[in-house]
Amino acid sequence: MEGFDFKESMAISIKAISIIGIIKNLPKIKAEIKARKEEDIPALVELFKAKFDLKDDEAEEKVEQGLDVLLQLTSMLFTPKAA
C-alpha cells in the first residue's frame, strides 16, 4: 500500500493504548478540569502539544487540533462560570 508506514502506524497504536488509562480515570480528569479556571485550559493544550510527538507532522497536527477542540468543549461544559 503506497504511503502506508507500518512503523508509524504501530507508534500511533501504542500511543493510542494510553486512551484506556484516560477512560479509566475519566472521573478524576473531570474533577480536575472542573477545578481549573477557564483561562488554564490553553496552557494544558500547549503542554500536551509540547510533549506529544509523531513523525508524521500532519497527523500530529490533526491530533493536537482535535484535543484543542475537546478541551475547549470540556471547559465549556465543566468549568464553573462566574455568577
Buried (B, 14 or more C-beta within 10 A) or exposed (E): EEEEEEEEEEBBEEEEEEEEEEEEEEEEBEEEBEEBEBEEBEEBBEEBBEEEEBEBEEEBEEBBEEBBEEBBEBBEEBBEEEE
